[in-house]
Amino acid sequence: MAFVDAMLRRLLRRRMRSAGLVGGPLLLGLLLPWSSALSDGERSPVDLLGQMSRALSELEYEGTLVYLNGHELSTLRIAHRISGGQAHESLLALSGPVRAVARSRQTVTCVLPDARAISVPRHLGSAATLHSGSLDAERLRPYYLIHGLGRSRVAGRDTHVIGIIPRDNLRYGYRFYVDEQTGLPLKTDLMDSSATPIEQVMFTEIEFLNGDSTEAADTTPTLASKPPASSLSSAPVDAAPWWFSELPLGFEVVAGDASAAASAAIQRRWFMVSDGLSTVSVYIEPDQGHGLAGHKRVGAINAAGRSLNGFQITAVGEAPLPTVKAIAAAVEGQP
């Protein structure tokens, strides 16, 4: 059996090389578990991604999901509602200390175990529990391979498995397990360059609701899903007096604070840099001498910081450390 597996791996590697595909261990790790090709009449991965985007913004449901980050496992109760044309989520931790997170259009509020609540301003790039927002396949294709990976079952439901596989080491890979009936992603794997899952989110049970609810019946905080990344890049971002030079291939500034909103006395700015799938937030504020110098990692989140002309530059996002460091290094300006 080991000999057969080795032969299959060598054969698949030769085919990928002849097709001009790169990605190394990540590509192999994503493709090997599913070797069946799409049958006639099967929906394409791009069509399934479109259905997934619509499901995330239109469906109402309740369920229990598990979140695995490294060796830490959490269980969450989630309720997803549509109110005023906006998607909202309520989250409640079922394991560990009692805690909840609320995200509105304006703020993010964390409810701590002692019932204290801490609120901070929310930026448009803040992610929801499930990856949401439309995905522009044409924009992704130069940097990712979008591939159907067969079928699987999650929470007792049939799913199509889609791999979004990076063509280089500048971004992470994804596996989406898309519900065959509704299009909702019932499981999402975030993969590093060695095909090792960094984060996994999976429903263990789910109930789909009718669509006539106008407000969440749950009393836990609501969490609004992020807007599509493609809509954030519809207009040029005024970054003055800052600018970005030599961003990693495929990344561009797609959102940011209006420069007029930054007080001349405070001069705090925020920008979001994205390749259409991976996003990195960049924060610029006066250097108080206690900002991040160097880099730090928590799960899939990497952060890099440095000082520039009396300001602290901090880049944070779900992207490999070299990418986050390069984005932080690309910030230039002399306010």
Rosetta silent file (secondary structure, phi, psi, omega in degrees, C-alpha in Angstrom):
SEQUENCE: MAFVDAMLRRLLRRRMRSAGLVGGPLLLGLLLPWSSALSDGERSPVDLLGQMSRALSELEYEGTLVYLNGHELSTLRIAHRISGGQAHESLLALSGPVRAVARSRQTVTCVLPDARAISVPRHLGSAATLHSGSLDAERLRPYYLIHGLGRSRVAGRDTHVIGIIPRDNLRYGYRFYVDEQTGLPLKTDLMDSSATPIEQVMFTEIEFLNGDSTEAADTTPTLASKPPASSLSSAPVDAAPWWFSELPLGFEVVAGDASAAASAAIQRRWFMVSDGLSTVSVYIEPDQGHGLAGHKRVGAINAAGRSLNGFQITAVGEAPLPTVKAIAAAVEGQP
SCORE:     score description
SCORE:     0.000 S_00000001
   1 L     0.000  -42.215  178.931    0.000    0.000    0.000 S_00000001
   2 H   -62.078  -37.855  179.113    2.805    2.432    0.823 S_00000001
   3 H   -64.645  -42.969  179.802    4.394    1.694   -2.557 S_00000001
   4 H   -62.908  -44.626  178.601    1.099    2.366   -4.365 S_00000001
   5 H   -59.251  -42.358  179.754    0.600    5.648   -2.466 S_00000001
   6 H   -63.412  -40.974  179.056    4.113    6.759   -3.370 S_00000001
   7 H   -64.311  -42.003  179.335    3.517    5.941   -7.052 S_00000001
   8 H   -62.854  -41.467  179.324    0.240    7.898   -7.042 S_00000001
   9 H   -63.234  -43.211  179.810    1.923   10.902   -5.473 S_00000001
  10 H   -64.638  -40.351  179.287    4.730   10.863   -8.059 S_00000001
  11 H   -63.547  -45.791 -179.841    2.200   10.542  -10.903 S_00000001
  12 H   -64.080  -38.506  179.754    0.093   13.434   -9.605 S_00000001
  13 H   -63.834  -41.420  178.623    3.211   15.563   -9.111 S_00000001
  14 H   -63.103  -41.575 -178.608    4.297   14.948  -12.727 S_00000001
  15 H   -64.912  -39.575  179.269    0.822   15.902  -14.000 S_00000001
  16 H   -66.060  -41.252  179.115    0.815   19.124  -12.001 S_00000001
  17 H   -64.609  -41.690 -179.510    4.249   20.078  -13.264 S_00000001
  18 H   -66.669  -26.391  178.722    3.285   19.372  -16.865 S_00000001
  19 L   -86.417   -2.725  179.189    0.196   21.553  -16.389 S_00000001
  20 L    79.365   20.007 -178.737    2.289   24.403  -15.036 S_00000001
  21 L   -89.698  142.010  175.785    0.715   24.274  -11.549 S_00000001
  22 L  -123.435  175.371 -179.148    2.662   25.274   -8.485 S_00000001
  23 L   133.221  -19.512  171.692    1.881   25.150   -4.790 S_00000001
  24 L    57.908 -131.020 -174.520    3.904   22.132   -3.709 S_00000001
  25 H   -57.510  -37.071 -178.935    2.780   20.424   -0.502 S_00000001
  26 H   -62.798  -45.344 -179.587   -0.371   22.519   -0.153 S_00000001
  27 H   -62.118  -45.413  178.376   -1.601   21.552   -3.618 S_00000001
  28 H   -61.837  -45.510 -177.618   -0.872   17.882   -3.003 S_00000001
  29 H   -62.749  -33.309 -179.553   -2.452   17.964    0.427 S_00000001
  30 H   -79.656  -34.479 -172.185   -5.637   19.517   -0.900 S_00000001
  31 H   -89.294  -32.864 -172.564   -6.023   17.348   -3.985 S_00000001
  32 L   -60.422  -39.805 -178.137   -4.980   13.879   -2.849 S_00000001
  33 L   -64.825  -19.744 -179.553   -7.975   13.112   -0.595 S_00000001
  34 L  -129.568  111.848 -176.277  -10.353   13.650   -3.536 S_00000001
  35 L  -111.095   -5.153 -177.050   -9.363   12.234   -6.903 S_00000001
  36 L   -77.588  140.916  179.061  -12.741   11.998   -8.660 S_00000001
  37 L   -86.503  164.211  177.232  -13.436   14.392  -11.545 S_00000001
  38 L   -66.529  135.082  177.039  -16.652   16.322  -12.030 S_00000001
  39 L   -86.020  168.167  178.681  -19.326   14.249  -13.762 S_00000001
  40 L   -59.897  135.376  179.767  -21.554   15.531  -16.537 S_00000001
  41 L    86.531   -9.377  178.542  -24.088   18.017  -15.202 S_00000001
  42 L   -69.342  138.338  177.909  -22.078   18.695  -12.046 S_00000001
  43 L   -68.239  142.195 -178.772  -21.945   22.367  -11.092 S_00000001
  44 L   -73.030  157.435  177.266  -18.562   23.992  -11.580 S_00000001
  45 H   -56.605  -37.609  179.725  -16.542   25.196   -8.567 S_00000001
  46 H   -64.391  -42.002  177.229  -17.072   28.808   -9.700 S_00000001
  47 H   -62.730  -39.694  179.896  -20.858   28.289   -9.791 S_00000001
  48 H   -66.856  -36.360  176.794  -20.739   26.734   -6.332 S_00000001
  49 H   -64.196  -39.467  176.779  -18.775   29.706   -4.991 S_00000001
  50 H   -63.478  -42.583  177.221  -21.457   32.012   -6.368 S_00000001
  51 H   -63.639  -38.240  179.309  -24.169   29.939   -4.693 S_00000001
  52 H   -62.643  -43.902  179.735  -22.169   30.011   -1.449 S_00000001
  53 H   -61.316  -42.468  179.175  -21.942   33.805   -1.509 S_00000001
  54 H   -66.218  -40.263 -178.979  -25.683   34.129   -2.024 S_00000001
  55 H   -62.872  -39.611 -178.469  -26.447   31.625    0.728 S_00000001
  56 H   -65.477  -28.036 -177.402  -24.324   33.511    3.257 S_00000001
  57 H   -98.632  -11.896 -172.656  -26.227   36.734    2.612 S_00000001
  58 H  -118.241  -26.334 -173.228  -29.754   35.328    2.147 S_00000001
  59 L   -84.389  150.334  172.096  -30.297   32.258    4.335 S_00000001
  60 L  -115.158  135.522 -175.950  -31.538   32.179    7.918 S_00000001
  61 E  -160.568  163.882  172.049  -30.406   29.342   10.128 S_00000001
  62 E  -132.778  150.422  178.705  -29.432   28.219   13.616 S_00000001
  63 E  -176.990  178.423  176.122  -26.858   25.651   14.570 S_00000001
  64 E  -116.248  133.718  178.942  -23.910   24.496   16.607 S_00000001
  65 E  -133.221  156.734  176.023  -20.415   24.703   15.235 S_00000001
  66 E  -112.767  143.616 -179.408  -16.945   23.847   16.420 S_00000001
  67 E  -123.043  118.910 -179.098  -13.941   26.084   15.864 S_00000001
  68 E  -111.674  120.319  178.640  -10.479   24.512   15.887 S_00000001
  69 E  -126.163  103.223 -174.800   -7.461   26.807   16.109 S_00000001
  70 L    65.028 -118.573  178.614   -4.254   24.829   16.462 S_00000001
  71 L  -104.510    8.018 -179.619   -4.901   22.594   19.473 S_00000001
  72 E   -99.784  126.001 -177.731   -7.677   24.770   20.917 S_00000001
  73 E  -116.869  128.554  178.027  -11.247   23.634   20.323 S_00000001
  74 E  -124.641  148.641  175.852  -14.302   25.818   20.989 S_00000001
  75 E  -115.268  132.042 -174.611  -18.000   25.094   20.603 S_00000001
  76 E  -128.614  147.547  170.314  -20.316   27.922   19.569 S_00000001
  77 E  -103.504  128.708 -176.407  -24.048   28.405   19.121 S_00000001
  78 E  -125.311  139.605  172.687  -24.843   30.537   16.084 S_00000001
  79 E  -130.334  125.603 -175.972  -28.089   32.119   14.871 S_00000001
  80 E  -114.324  125.031 -178.056  -28.122   33.868   11.502 S_00000001
  81 E  -130.966  160.240  174.006  -30.935   36.289   10.634 S_00000001
  82 E  -113.317  122.432 -179.212  -31.773   38.801    7.922 S_00000001
  83 E  -138.475  123.136  179.846  -32.975   42.189    9.177 S_00000001
  84 L    60.889   31.847  179.784  -33.396   45.293    7.048 S_00000001
  85 L    79.132    2.378 -179.273  -31.590   43.624    4.175 S_00000001
  86 E  -113.959  142.787  176.841  -28.513   42.975    6.335 S_00000001
  87 E   -84.737  136.643  178.786  -27.210   39.652    7.598 S_00000001
  88 E  -131.319  146.222  176.326  -26.682   39.379   11.356 S_00000001
  89 E  -126.124  141.048  169.254  -25.202   36.649   13.492 S_00000001
  90 E  -112.942  133.615 -176.780  -25.500   35.991   17.211 S_00000001
  91 E  -125.030  135.606  176.356  -22.725   33.942   18.786 S_00000001
  92 E  -137.995  126.863  178.904  -22.582   32.328   22.208 S_00000001
  93 E   -72.441  129.666  178.265  -19.701   30.198   23.493 S_00000001
  94 L   -99.638  -10.990  177.322  -20.889   26.804   24.756 S_00000001
  95 L  -125.962  153.160 -178.539  -17.485   25.736   26.065 S_00000001
  96 L    74.562 -162.756  179.541  -15.078   27.540   28.342 S_00000001
  97 L   -61.902  148.261  176.578  -16.024   30.842   30.002 S_00000001
  98 L   -66.700  124.350 -178.942  -19.384   32.363   29.064 S_00000001
  99 L  -156.682  159.547  179.730  -18.667   34.955   26.401 S_00000001
 100 E  -149.852  159.478  178.272  -20.212   36.541   23.341 S_00000001
 101 E  -130.064  134.456  177.273  -19.200   38.824   20.505 S_00000001
 102 E  -121.980  134.817  177.732  -21.386   41.480   18.878 S_00000001
 103 E  -133.474  117.239  174.892  -20.617   43.226   15.632 S_00000001
 104 L  -104.345 -174.398  177.546  -22.781   45.998   14.233 S_00000001
 105 L   -67.444  -21.858 -175.169  -22.159   48.237   11.255 S_00000001
 106 L  -108.932  -34.949 -171.740  -20.362   50.684   13.549 S_00000001
 107 E  -136.733  160.429  169.170  -18.802   48.779   16.473 S_00000001
 108 E  -114.507  126.670 -178.559  -17.492   45.442   17.698 S_00000001
 109 E  -120.667  126.869  176.332  -18.508   44.577   21.268 S_00000001
 110 E  -106.324  124.543  176.334  -16.993   41.762   23.316 S_00000001
 111 E   -96.822  116.007 -174.375  -18.960   40.584   26.343 S_00000001
 112 L   -85.729  165.189 -177.909  -16.466   39.212   28.896 S_00000001
 113 L   -56.745  -28.105  179.606  -17.104   36.433   31.455 S_00000001
 114 L   -89.147   15.216  176.862  -17.658   39.007   34.219 S_00000001
 115 L    76.882    1.964  174.576  -20.409   40.647   32.101 S_00000001
 116 L   -73.510  144.829  179.246  -18.238   43.653   31.249 S_00000001
 117 E  -118.074  134.585  177.592  -18.559   44.826   27.649 S_00000001
 118 E  -120.072  125.198 -178.823  -15.763   46.416   25.632 S_00000001
 119 E  -116.604  140.637  175.691  -16.590   48.217   22.383 S_00000001
 120 E  -134.931  154.573  177.317  -14.244   49.414   19.659 S_00000001
 121 E   -59.458  143.666 -179.391  -14.936   51.015   16.268 S_00000001
 122 L  -104.448  137.490  174.288  -15.537   48.498   13.520 S_00000001
 123 L  -100.828  157.873 -175.821  -13.969   48.647   10.062 S_00000001
 124 L   -61.481  -24.782 -176.436  -15.618   47.266    6.932 S_00000001
 125 L   -80.867   -1.453 -178.543  -12.993   44.569    6.585 S_00000001
 126 L   -63.064  132.811 -174.670  -13.915   42.831    9.818 S_00000001
 127 L   -88.204  152.678  172.660  -14.698   39.213    9.080 S_00000001
 128 L   -89.698 -178.719 -178.200  -17.714   37.240   10.230 S_00000001
 129 L   -62.442  -45.472  175.714  -17.591   33.729   11.666 S_00000001
 130 L   -97.954  144.393  178.645  -18.048   32.159    8.252 S_00000001
 131 L   -62.309  122.063 -176.072  -16.134   33.486    5.269 S_00000001
 132 L  -129.521  174.175 -176.635  -18.623   35.755    3.521 S_00000001
 133 L    98.827  150.638 -179.504  -18.762   38.201    0.665 S_00000001
 134 L   -71.126  147.801  178.444  -18.722   37.570   -3.060 S_00000001
 135 L  -114.330  122.791 -179.539  -15.613   36.025   -4.584 S_00000001
 136 L   -87.226  102.441 -175.714  -14.501   37.270   -7.992 S_00000001
 137 H   -60.866  -37.452 -179.427  -13.185   34.145   -9.705 S_00000001
 138 H   -65.129  -35.840  177.976  -11.540   36.119  -12.503 S_00000001
 139 H   -71.871  -33.638 -177.191   -9.598   38.191   -9.995 S_00000001
 140 H   -77.409  -29.287 -170.359   -8.572   35.117   -8.020 S_00000001
 141 L   -56.950  -37.676  179.163   -7.448   32.935  -10.946 S_00000001
 142 L   -64.259  -19.632 -172.736   -3.983   34.517  -11.466 S_00000001
 143 L  -119.539  -13.152 -179.132   -3.126   33.754   -7.832 S_00000001
 144 E  -135.868  149.573  168.282   -5.275   30.729   -6.923 S_00000001
 145 E   -97.660  121.004  178.998   -6.307   27.427   -8.464 S_00000001
 146 E   -99.378  116.883 -167.534  -10.061   26.913   -7.995 S_00000001
 147 E  -137.308  137.605  171.681  -10.703   23.199   -8.048 S_00000001
 148 E   -77.073  132.666 -175.592  -13.561   20.804   -7.335 S_00000001
 149 E  -117.179   25.066  175.631  -12.479   18.232   -4.764 S_00000001
 150 E    91.087 -149.660 -175.900  -15.400   15.819   -4.868 S_00000001
 151 E  -127.937  159.367  175.965  -18.042   15.275   -2.218 S_00000001
 152 E  -156.463  179.223  176.931  -18.211   14.759    1.521 S_00000001
 153 E  -124.977  134.774  178.562  -20.720   14.822    4.376 S_00000001
 154 E  -136.091  131.903  179.995  -20.879   17.413    7.160 S_00000001
 155 L    53.389   34.324  178.009  -23.508   17.530    9.937 S_00000001
 156 L    76.552   12.164 -177.177  -25.309   14.684    8.187 S_00000001
 157 E  -120.893  147.091  178.608  -25.699   16.652    4.939 S_00000001
 158 E   -75.123  137.722 -179.438  -24.171   16.095    1.496 S_00000001
 159 E  -134.034  153.444  166.387  -21.644   18.717    0.410 S_00000001
 160 E   -94.653  137.801 -178.764  -19.515   19.651   -2.578 S_00000001
 161 E  -104.967  127.066 -179.243  -15.885   20.289   -1.647 S_00000001
 162 E  -119.634  131.733  174.288  -14.092   23.232   -3.284 S_00000001
 163 E  -106.745  130.770  171.296  -10.406   23.988   -2.968 S_00000001
 164 E  -112.237  103.137 -164.576   -9.020   27.494   -3.465 S_00000001
 165 E  -110.402  122.480 -178.132   -5.332   26.734   -3.715 S_00000001
 166 E   -67.094  144.630  176.846   -2.627   29.440   -3.825 S_00000001
 167 L   -88.564   -0.928  178.107   -0.183   29.391   -6.722 S_00000001
 168 L  -147.730 -172.946 -178.583    2.556   30.813   -4.480 S_00000001
 169 L   -98.689   16.616 -176.941    3.471   31.082   -0.801 S_00000001
 170 L   -88.775   -6.009 -174.460    2.054   34.590   -0.363 S_00000001
 171 L  -147.522  162.878  176.944   -1.430   33.445    0.677 S_00000001
 172 L   -86.457  165.080  173.818   -3.294   30.706    2.477 S_00000001
 173 E  -105.998  160.540 -179.116   -5.450   28.030    0.886 S_00000001
 174 E  -131.093  148.417  165.070   -9.095   27.231    1.617 S_00000001
 175 E  -124.078  124.645  177.196  -11.379   24.226    1.483 S_00000001
 176 E  -111.584  128.913  174.571  -15.111   24.943    1.462 S_00000001
 177 E  -101.697  100.199 -170.176  -17.651   22.171    2.085 S_00000001
 178 E   -95.712  122.998 -179.305  -20.734   23.624    0.359 S_00000001
 179 E   -56.753  129.909 -175.203  -24.146   22.215    1.249 S_00000001
 180 L   -63.168  -35.390 -176.171  -25.615   20.538   -1.808 S_00000001
 181 L   -86.184  -42.399 -171.588  -29.138   21.841   -1.213 S_00000001
 182 L  -106.469  -22.418 -176.825  -28.631   25.360    0.155 S_00000001
 183 L    87.389   -1.735 -179.949  -25.098   26.376   -0.847 S_00000001
 184 L   -73.348  136.853  175.033  -24.112   27.273    2.716 S_00000001
 185 E   -72.908  113.224 -178.065  -20.504   26.382    3.647 S_00000001
 186 E   -88.983  -13.768  176.479  -20.914   23.807    6.423 S_00000001
 187 E  -153.149  138.616  177.840  -17.166   23.454    6.958 S_00000001
 188 E  -133.486  127.450  175.349  -14.232   25.707    6.134 S_00000001
 189 E  -111.156  129.768  172.131  -10.553   24.763    6.373 S_00000001
 190 E  -103.610  122.210 -169.530   -7.837   27.396    6.264 S_00000001
 191 E  -114.352  143.122  174.598   -4.596   25.734    5.116 S_00000001
 192 L   -90.376 -173.974 -173.605   -0.949   26.735    5.356 S_00000001
 193 L   -69.489  -12.805  178.004    1.744   26.049    2.741 S_00000001
 194 L  -102.680   14.781  178.847    2.310   22.514    4.061 S_00000001
 195 L    69.262   18.180  177.450   -1.412   21.602    3.708 S_00000001
 196 L   -91.050  126.718  177.507   -1.849   21.682    7.486 S_00000001
 197 E   -63.063  126.785  175.627   -5.167   23.158    8.662 S_00000001
 198 E   -89.920  -43.447  177.363   -4.535   26.311   10.696 S_00000001
 199 E  -135.817  144.123  175.321   -8.197   26.986   11.431 S_00000001
 200 E  -137.744  133.851  175.046  -11.298   24.878   10.910 S_00000001
 201 E  -123.565  125.241 -175.586  -14.945   25.862   11.362 S_00000001
 202 E  -144.027  132.152  172.217  -17.538   23.085   11.101 S_00000001
 203 E   -73.116  136.442  170.260  -21.239   22.738   11.840 S_00000001
 204 E   -99.440  -24.704  171.260  -22.150   19.713   13.930 S_00000001
 205 E  -157.438  147.755 -176.887  -25.873   20.375   13.528 S_00000001
 206 E  -150.210  144.744  176.100  -27.865   22.999   11.647 S_00000001
 207 E  -128.333  124.893  178.213  -31.512   23.959   11.099 S_00000001
 208 E   -89.695  136.633 -173.883  -32.581   26.158    8.199 S_00000001
 209 L  -106.804  167.658  174.899  -35.388   28.609    8.935 S_00000001
 210 L   -72.990  162.974 -172.250  -38.030   30.307    6.806 S_00000001
 211 L   -95.528   16.149 -176.053  -37.075   33.679    5.360 S_00000001
 212 L   -99.726    8.450  177.880  -39.862   35.823    6.784 S_00000001
 213 L   -74.967  134.018 -178.004  -38.177   36.676   10.086 S_00000001
 214 L  -101.547  -13.442  177.424  -37.546   40.399   10.410 S_00000001
 215 L  -154.599  157.090 -177.439  -35.404   40.357   13.495 S_00000001
 216 L   -69.678  130.699  177.177  -33.321   37.948   15.523 S_00000001
 217 L   -78.657  -20.160 -178.755  -35.301   36.163   18.212 S_00000001
 218 L   -73.896  145.365  179.843  -32.082   35.453   20.098 S_00000001
 219 L   -94.344   -1.422  177.241  -31.091   37.953   22.782 S_00000001
 220 L   -75.012  162.054 -174.109  -27.368   37.403   22.323 S_00000001
 221 L   -61.364  153.695  179.470  -25.395   40.108   20.465 S_00000001
 222 E   -98.080  153.123 -174.980  -25.648   40.366   16.687 S_00000001
 223 E  -133.595  110.630 -176.261  -22.758   40.118   14.276 S_00000001
 224 E   -81.096  137.734  178.623  -23.068   41.645   10.807 S_00000001
 225 L   -73.064  152.587 -176.369  -21.359   39.865    7.939 S_00000001
 226 L   -74.767  152.940  178.445  -18.675   41.773    6.059 S_00000001
 227 L   -71.880  158.847 -179.985  -19.454   43.348    2.680 S_00000001
 228 L   -56.969  139.155  179.839  -18.103   41.699   -0.454 S_00000001
 229 H   -62.543  -33.472 -178.332  -14.409   42.336   -0.971 S_00000001
 230 H   -65.138  -32.769 -179.722  -15.071   43.154   -4.611 S_00000001
 231 H   -73.226  -23.714 -179.174  -17.395   46.022   -3.650 S_00000001
 232 H   -72.404  -21.475 -176.233  -14.746   47.523   -1.417 S_00000001
 233 L  -100.925   18.163 -174.908  -12.399   48.034   -4.349 S_00000001
 234 L   -72.965  -20.845 -178.905  -14.912   49.832   -6.585 S_00000001
 235 L  -135.660  149.166  178.359  -13.312   53.263   -6.065 S_00000001
 236 L   -60.575  145.061 -179.798   -9.723   54.433   -5.492 S_00000001
 237 L   -96.994  126.794  177.705   -8.789   54.853   -1.838 S_00000001
 238 L   -81.536  102.237 -177.282   -7.408   58.238   -0.803 S_00000001
 239 L   -96.354   -5.702 -175.006   -4.454   57.250    1.386 S_00000001
 240 L   -53.879  137.835    9.958   -2.757   60.670    1.436 S_00000001
 241 L   -90.488   16.528  178.593   -0.419   61.574    3.041 S_00000001
 242 E  -100.867  160.024  172.829    0.432   57.859    3.113 S_00000001
 243 E  -152.562  166.242 -178.737    1.012   55.532    0.187 S_00000001
 244 E  -118.398  128.416  177.161    1.950   51.903   -0.443 S_00000001
 245 L  -118.373  141.331  174.865    4.910   50.830   -2.556 S_00000001
 246 L    54.967   53.215  172.401    5.783   47.292   -3.694 S_00000001
 247 L   -67.926  153.960  176.643    2.812   45.453   -2.267 S_00000001
 248 L   -55.869  150.907 -175.850    2.947   41.643   -2.606 S_00000001
 249 L   -53.560  127.157  177.560    1.820   40.364   -6.003 S_00000001
 250 L    91.816  -15.047 -178.951   -1.947   40.578   -6.432 S_00000001
 251 L   -91.203  144.922  176.286   -2.605   42.719   -3.341 S_00000001
 252 E  -150.284  161.174  178.283   -4.009   46.226   -3.504 S_00000001
 253 E   -77.503  120.007 -174.966   -5.580   48.789   -1.177 S_00000001
 254 E  -115.430  -10.224  179.049   -9.336   48.216   -1.357 S_00000001
 255 E  -160.916  161.867  178.810  -10.694   50.207    1.618 S_00000001
 256 E   178.138  164.430  173.952   -9.695   52.770    4.191 S_00000001
 257 L   -62.538  146.790  170.120  -10.710   55.639    6.430 S_00000001
 258 L   -68.731  133.923 -176.392  -11.516   58.892    4.683 S_00000001
 259 H   -60.692  -29.585 -179.565   -8.525   61.177    5.187 S_00000001
 260 H   -68.903  -21.997 -178.740  -10.855   63.990    6.254 S_00000001
 261 H   -79.258  -14.082 -179.973  -12.062   61.811    9.130 S_00000001
 262 L   -86.325  117.395  179.937   -8.578   61.635   10.605 S_00000001
 263 L   -63.865  140.827  178.885   -8.060   64.475   13.042 S_00000001
 264 L   -61.808  -27.322 -179.225   -4.923   66.498   12.449 S_00000001
 265 L   -80.917  -31.725 -175.915   -4.145   66.092   16.141 S_00000001
 266 L   -96.746  -49.567  175.976   -4.687   62.327   16.245 S_00000001
 267 L    57.827   43.408  173.896   -3.859   61.250   12.670 S_00000001
 268 L   -92.152  135.748 -179.026   -4.981   57.662   13.073 S_00000001
 269 E  -133.809  155.008  175.183   -5.635   55.824    9.807 S_00000001
 270 E  -137.090  138.643  175.924   -6.817   52.390    8.739 S_00000001
 271 E  -136.679  151.094  173.688   -6.518   50.649    5.372 S_00000001
 272 E  -116.285  129.798  179.542   -7.455   47.217    4.092 S_00000001
 273 E  -112.781  132.496 -174.622   -5.206   45.428    1.595 S_00000001
 274 E  -147.822  155.101  171.134   -6.603   42.394   -0.258 S_00000001
 275 L  -106.611   12.759 -177.445   -6.040   40.068   -3.202 S_00000001
 276 L   102.125  -13.729  177.544   -9.779   39.364   -3.437 S_00000001
 277 L  -136.148  -57.735  176.388   -9.721   36.611   -0.816 S_00000001
 278 L   -80.023  140.128  179.718   -6.998   37.221    1.769 S_00000001
 279 E  -130.929  143.269  177.413   -7.239   40.520    3.649 S_00000001
 280 E  -132.025  127.876  175.696   -4.771   42.437    5.812 S_00000001
 281 E   -92.235  139.590  179.095   -5.662   45.518    7.871 S_00000001
 282 E  -119.229  124.201  179.721   -3.065   48.261    8.256 S_00000001
 283 E  -113.156  132.129  179.479   -3.258   50.639   11.228 S_00000001
 284 E  -124.819  125.009 -179.446   -1.259   53.872   11.375 S_00000001
 285 E  -151.714  160.218  178.786   -1.137   55.945   14.566 S_00000001
 286 E   -55.669  137.527 -177.499    1.279   58.210   16.445 S_00000001
 287 L   -74.724  115.186  178.628    4.113   56.185   17.959 S_00000001
 288 L   -97.901    3.271  177.322    3.689   56.041   21.744 S_00000001
 289 L    87.116    2.403 -179.705    6.714   53.812   22.214 S_00000001
 290 L  -129.617   20.992  178.115    4.797   50.627   23.074 S_00000001
 291 L   -79.420  172.606  179.716    3.638   49.421   19.669 S_00000001
 292 L   -69.500  126.198  174.554    4.517   46.112   18.045 S_00000001
 293 L  -119.636  112.306 -174.285    8.099   45.984   16.808 S_00000001
 294 E   108.019 -133.708 -176.380    8.731   42.854   14.759 S_00000001
 295 E  -148.010  163.897  179.792    6.031   40.243   14.361 S_00000001
 296 E  -153.409  149.589  179.732    3.599   38.009   16.243 S_00000001
 297 E  -131.761  136.346  172.394    1.303   35.112   15.360 S_00000001
 298 E  -133.042  105.848 -177.015   -1.928   33.872   16.929 S_00000001
 299 L    62.164 -125.000  178.909   -3.410   30.938   15.013 S_00000001
 300 L   -86.271   -7.631 -176.707   -3.899   32.025   11.410 S_00000001
 301 E   -87.757  123.838  173.505   -3.513   35.703   12.303 S_00000001
 302 E  -112.052  144.933  177.658   -0.105   37.249   11.688 S_00000001
 303 E  -133.236  143.380  177.152    0.878   40.757   12.753 S_00000001
 304 E  -139.134  140.393 -177.967    3.899   42.864   11.884 S_00000001
 305 E  -140.152  155.477  176.690    4.822   46.306   13.164 S_00000001
 306 E  -160.883  166.812  176.840    7.427   49.020   12.743 S_00000001
 307 E  -102.457  145.305  178.604    8.005   52.728   13.355 S_00000001
 308 E  -149.664  114.171  174.834    8.094   55.305   10.572 S_00000001
 309 L    51.222   43.711  177.898    8.615   59.053   10.979 S_00000001
 310 L    83.133    9.186  179.877    7.115   59.118   14.478 S_00000001
 311 E  -122.380  149.541  175.073    4.215   56.780   13.619 S_00000001
 312 E   -94.832  124.654  177.110    3.483   53.154   14.502 S_00000001
 313 E  -106.932  122.821  179.213    2.653   50.961   11.483 S_00000001
 314 E  -130.662  125.426  176.273    0.848   47.697   12.302 S_00000001
 315 E  -112.956  131.712 -175.973   -0.387   45.164    9.724 S_00000001
 316 E  -138.276  131.246  176.776   -2.715   42.345   10.879 S_00000001
 317 E  -179.078  170.409  176.243   -4.454   39.688    8.838 S_00000001
 318 L   -86.033   79.574  179.409   -5.085   36.078    7.837 S_00000001
 319 L  -153.804  155.998  178.371   -2.092   35.780    5.535 S_00000001
 320 L   -56.479  151.960 -176.464    1.371   34.211    5.808 S_00000001
 321 H   -56.499  -44.498  179.342    3.881   36.181    7.865 S_00000001
 322 H   -57.312  -35.206  179.052    6.104   37.183    4.879 S_00000001
 323 H   -68.628  -46.004 -179.807    3.041   38.733    3.210 S_00000001
 324 H   -63.756  -41.472  178.554    1.985   40.655    6.323 S_00000001
 325 H   -63.749  -40.891  179.947    5.562   41.868    6.879 S_00000001
 326 H   -65.217  -36.780  178.446    5.836   42.986    3.246 S_00000001
 327 H   -67.928  -41.655  177.359    2.582   44.951    3.512 S_00000001
 328 H   -63.351  -38.094 -178.965    3.758   46.670    6.686 S_00000001
 329 H   -72.722  -19.410 -176.896    7.071   47.482    4.985 S_00000001
 330 H   -79.746  -12.670 -178.610    5.273   48.912    1.932 S_00000001
 331 E   -72.873  129.517  176.360    3.749   51.812    3.902 S_00000001
 332 E  -135.616  157.273  176.962    5.453   55.114    3.170 S_00000001
 333 E   158.354  158.443  178.858    4.673   58.735    3.960 S_00000001
 334 L  -136.996   78.420 -177.050    5.821   61.884    5.696 S_00000001
 335 L   -59.765    0.000    0.000    2.815   63.477    7.473 S_00000001
